[in-house]
Amino acid sequence: MKYLIEHGADTTNTVFNDTLLNYECSLENIEFIKYLIEYGEDVNKKLNFHDTPLIIACEKKNEMLVRYLLRKGANINQSGKNGNSPLIISCKKDDMTMVKYLIEHKANLDQRNDYENTALLIACENGNEALIKYLIENGANINVENINGDTPLIKAISNNSNMNIIKLLVEYGA
């Protein structure tokens, strides 16, 4: 593949209806990802409603790739499919390590997806108490509503979360 690129192959053509960089991120092919980026591939490029390389790395829970992409200029708040941000994806995956890293690097805590869900709403839906507490303590809006009018407290109650989560939300002002 390197030979083709070095001899003029068009890297903007799509592979499986996505960018070559995104495809390689889904395979977690770190060395070739580095090659593509050094060759000049855009770390923020996505096609239509597809995800960005950073979102794919978050879906794969690949911390090394996330760190590399951010060092190379990946937009920490760029959304992908369904308007999901890297932080929202990491909350969906219950990946506390990634959530902490993204927040430390200024991810928008209250960014909304196409359904108006935020990272906190997703965490409440999943019932991860530690993640919920971390998001709240770092400034997530505890009374945000999604497109259906659900708040974090409503999500926690409707998903049969343990009482500790419900108490936590109430203690913080929900």
Contacts in CASP RR format, 6 or more apart in sequence:
PFRMAT RR
TARGET T0000
AUTHOR 0000-0000-0000
METHOD contacts of the structure
MODEL  1
MKYLIEHGADTTNTVFNDTLLNYECSLENIEFIKYLIEYGEDVNKKLNFH
DTPLIIACEKKNEMLVRYLLRKGANINQSGKNGNSPLIISCKKDDMTMVK
YLIEHKANLDQRNDYENTALLIACENGNEALIKYLIENGANINVENINGD
TPLIKAISNNSNMNIIKLLVEYGA
1 32 0 8 1.000
2 32 0 8 1.000
2 35 0 8 1.000
5 11 0 8 1.000
5 35 0 8 1.000
5 36 0 8 1.000
5 39 0 8 1.000
11 20 0 8 1.000
11 36 0 8 1.000
11 39 0 8 1.000
11 41 0 8 1.000
12 19 0 8 1.000
13 20 0 8 1.000
14 20 0 8 1.000
14 47 0 8 1.000
15 23 0 8 1.000
16 23 0 8 1.000
17 47 0 8 1.000
17 50 0 8 1.000
18 47 0 8 1.000
18 50 0 8 1.000
19 41 0 8 1.000
19 45 0 8 1.000
19 46 0 8 1.000
19 47 0 8 1.000
19 50 0 8 1.000
20 36 0 8 1.000
20 41 0 8 1.000
21 33 0 8 1.000
21 36 0 8 1.000
21 37 0 8 1.000
21 41 0 8 1.000
21 42 0 8 1.000
21 43 0 8 1.000
21 45 0 8 1.000
21 53 0 8 1.000
22 46 0 8 1.000
22 47 0 8 1.000
22 50 0 8 1.000
22 51 0 8 1.000
22 52 0 8 1.000
22 53 0 8 1.000
22 56 0 8 1.000
24 32 0 8 1.000
24 33 0 8 1.000
24 36 0 8 1.000
25 33 0 8 1.000
25 53 0 8 1.000
25 56 0 8 1.000
25 57 0 8 1.000
25 60 0 8 1.000
25 65 0 8 1.000
26 56 0 8 1.000
26 60 0 8 1.000
28 60 0 8 1.000
28 62 0 8 1.000
28 65 0 8 1.000
30 64 0 8 1.000
30 65 0 8 1.000
30 68 0 8 1.000
33 53 0 8 1.000
33 65 0 8 1.000
33 68 0 8 1.000
34 68 0 8 1.000
37 43 0 8 1.000
37 72 0 8 1.000
43 52 0 8 1.000
43 53 0 8 1.000
43 54 0 8 1.000
43 69 0 8 1.000
43 72 0 8 1.000
43 73 0 8 1.000
43 74 0 8 1.000
44 52 0 8 1.000
44 53 0 8 1.000
44 54 0 8 1.000
44 73 0 8 1.000
44 74 0 8 1.000
44 75 0 8 1.000
44 78 0 8 1.000
45 52 0 8 1.000
46 52 0 8 1.000
46 78 0 8 1.000
46 80 0 8 1.000
49 80 0 8 1.000
49 81 0 8 1.000
50 80 0 8 1.000
50 81 0 8 1.000
51 59 0 8 1.000
51 80 0 8 1.000
51 81 0 8 1.000
51 84 0 8 1.000
52 74 0 8 1.000
52 75 0 8 1.000
52 78 0 8 1.000
52 80 0 8 1.000
52 86 0 8 1.000
53 69 0 8 1.000
53 74 0 8 1.000
54 66 0 8 1.000
54 69 0 8 1.000
54 70 0 8 1.000
54 74 0 8 1.000
54 75 0 8 1.000
54 76 0 8 1.000
54 78 0 8 1.000
54 86 0 8 1.000
55 78 0 8 1.000
55 79 0 8 1.000
55 80 0 8 1.000
55 81 0 8 1.000
55 84 0 8 1.000
55 85 0 8 1.000
55 86 0 8 1.000
55 89 0 8 1.000
57 65 0 8 1.000
57 66 0 8 1.000
57 69 0 8 1.000
57 86 0 8 1.000
58 66 0 8 1.000
58 86 0 8 1.000
58 89 0 8 1.000
58 90 0 8 1.000
58 93 0 8 1.000
58 95 0 8 1.000
58 98 0 8 1.000
58 102 0 8 1.000
59 89 0 8 1.000
59 93 0 8 1.000
61 93 0 8 1.000
61 95 0 8 1.000
61 98 0 8 1.000
63 97 0 8 1.000
63 98 0 8 1.000
63 101 0 8 1.000
66 86 0 8 1.000
66 98 0 8 1.000
66 101 0 8 1.000
66 102 0 8 1.000
67 101 0 8 1.000
70 76 0 8 1.000
70 105 0 8 1.000
76 86 0 8 1.000
76 87 0 8 1.000
76 102 0 8 1.000
76 105 0 8 1.000
76 106 0 8 1.000
76 107 0 8 1.000
76 108 0 8 1.000
77 85 0 8 1.000
77 86 0 8 1.000
77 87 0 8 1.000
77 107 0 8 1.000
77 108 0 8 1.000
77 111 0 8 1.000
78 85 0 8 1.000
78 86 0 8 1.000
79 85 0 8 1.000
79 111 0 8 1.000
79 113 0 8 1.000
82 113 0 8 1.000
82 114 0 8 1.000
82 115 0 8 1.000
83 113 0 8 1.000
83 114 0 8 1.000
84 92 0 8 1.000
84 113 0 8 1.000
85 107 0 8 1.000
85 108 0 8 1.000
85 111 0 8 1.000
85 113 0 8 1.000
85 119 0 8 1.000
86 98 0 8 1.000
86 102 0 8 1.000
86 107 0 8 1.000
87 99 0 8 1.000
87 102 0 8 1.000
87 103 0 8 1.000
87 107 0 8 1.000
87 108 0 8 1.000
87 109 0 8 1.000
87 111 0 8 1.000
87 119 0 8 1.000
88 111 0 8 1.000
88 113 0 8 1.000
88 117 0 8 1.000
88 118 0 8 1.000
88 119 0 8 1.000
88 122 0 8 1.000
90 98 0 8 1.000
90 99 0 8 1.000
90 102 0 8 1.000
90 119 0 8 1.000
91 99 0 8 1.000
91 119 0 8 1.000
91 120 0 8 1.000
91 122 0 8 1.000
91 123 0 8 1.000
91 126 0 8 1.000
91 128 0 8 1.000
91 131 0 8 1.000
91 135 0 8 1.000
92 122 0 8 1.000
92 126 0 8 1.000
94 126 0 8 1.000
94 128 0 8 1.000
94 131 0 8 1.000
96 128 0 8 1.000
96 130 0 8 1.000
96 131 0 8 1.000
96 134 0 8 1.000
99 119 0 8 1.000
99 131 0 8 1.000
99 134 0 8 1.000
99 135 0 8 1.000
100 134 0 8 1.000
103 109 0 8 1.000
103 134 0 8 1.000
103 135 0 8 1.000
103 138 0 8 1.000
109 118 0 8 1.000
109 119 0 8 1.000
109 120 0 8 1.000
109 135 0 8 1.000
109 138 0 8 1.000
109 139 0 8 1.000
109 140 0 8 1.000
109 141 0 8 1.000
110 118 0 8 1.000
110 119 0 8 1.000
110 120 0 8 1.000
110 140 0 8 1.000
110 141 0 8 1.000
110 144 0 8 1.000
111 118 0 8 1.000
111 119 0 8 1.000
112 118 0 8 1.000
112 144 0 8 1.000
112 146 0 8 1.000
115 146 0 8 1.000
115 147 0 8 1.000
115 148 0 8 1.000
116 145 0 8 1.000
116 146 0 8 1.000
116 147 0 8 1.000
117 125 0 8 1.000
117 146 0 8 1.000
118 140 0 8 1.000
118 141 0 8 1.000
118 144 0 8 1.000
118 146 0 8 1.000
119 135 0 8 1.000
119 140 0 8 1.000
120 132 0 8 1.000
120 135 0 8 1.000
120 136 0 8 1.000
120 140 0 8 1.000
120 141 0 8 1.000
120 142 0 8 1.000
120 144 0 8 1.000
120 152 0 8 1.000
121 144 0 8 1.000
121 146 0 8 1.000
121 150 0 8 1.000
121 151 0 8 1.000
121 152 0 8 1.000
121 155 0 8 1.000
123 131 0 8 1.000
123 132 0 8 1.000
123 135 0 8 1.000
123 152 0 8 1.000
124 132 0 8 1.000
124 152 0 8 1.000
124 153 0 8 1.000
124 155 0 8 1.000
124 156 0 8 1.000
124 159 0 8 1.000
124 161 0 8 1.000
124 165 0 8 1.000
124 169 0 8 1.000
125 155 0 8 1.000
125 159 0 8 1.000
126 159 0 8 1.000
127 156 0 8 1.000
127 159 0 8 1.000
127 161 0 8 1.000
127 162 0 8 1.000
127 165 0 8 1.000
129 161 0 8 1.000
129 162 0 8 1.000
129 164 0 8 1.000
129 165 0 8 1.000
129 168 0 8 1.000
132 152 0 8 1.000
132 156 0 8 1.000
132 165 0 8 1.000
132 168 0 8 1.000
132 169 0 8 1.000
133 168 0 8 1.000
136 142 0 8 1.000
136 168 0 8 1.000
136 169 0 8 1.000
136 172 0 8 1.000
142 151 0 8 1.000
142 152 0 8 1.000
142 169 0 8 1.000
142 172 0 8 1.000
142 173 0 8 1.000
142 174 0 8 1.000
143 151 0 8 1.000
143 152 0 8 1.000
143 173 0 8 1.000
143 174 0 8 1.000
144 151 0 8 1.000
144 152 0 8 1.000
145 151 0 8 1.000
150 158 0 8 1.000
151 174 0 8 1.000
152 169 0 8 1.000
152 174 0 8 1.000
153 166 0 8 1.000
153 169 0 8 1.000
153 170 0 8 1.000
153 174 0 8 1.000
156 165 0 8 1.000
156 166 0 8 1.000
156 169 0 8 1.000
157 166 0 8 1.000
END
